[in-house]
Amino acid sequence: MDQQKLIALLMQQEYVPGEWLGAQLSVTRDGVRKAVEALRQAGWAVESAQGRGYRLVPPKNAVWPS
């Protein structure tokens, strides 16, 4: 899976549903879960919330682009 694309999709909004991510990346929700876990293993802070989806957690003092 293209991790760069996953990161770009996660940066688009506060929470991104796993089902939507799977459709955009042409993988199952389980594939999304595994890709998110790989990002976490690579040092990315990705939060998940049941019923909401996934989001990148910005580092302290970070400013999101407008």
Protein Blocks (a to p, Z undefined) as FASTA:
>chain_A
ZZklmmmmmmmpmbdcfklmmmmnopafklmmmmmmmmmmnopacdddehibpcddddeh
iacdZZ
